[in-house]
Amino acid sequence: MDIAAAFADAQQRVKGLTKRPSNEELLKLYSLFKQANDGDASGKRPGMFDLKGRAKYDAWAKLKGTGKDDAAQNYVDLVDNMLEKYS
């Protein structure tokens, strides 16, 4: 299976989690998804009163320079680990 197909499959499989992952894991999942789809973080960093938006932006910005395919593979690996842990 190529990485694009594995990435799409992982996006469907992650919906099958029966328990909620930690906030840290969710941020990692979000940031890998954004990096794989959109590349490096863009736009303005959310203001200090938007704590959730700011945390998401910062997590994504940490992946600057990571290739889309690498981010997609890391997303697939993280989903596999989370399904093992939370299903």
Summary of the structure (lengths in Angstrom):
residues: 87
radius of gyration: 13.2
end to end distance: 23.2
largest distance: 42.5
contacts: 226
relative contact order: 0.24
helix: 69%
strand: 0%
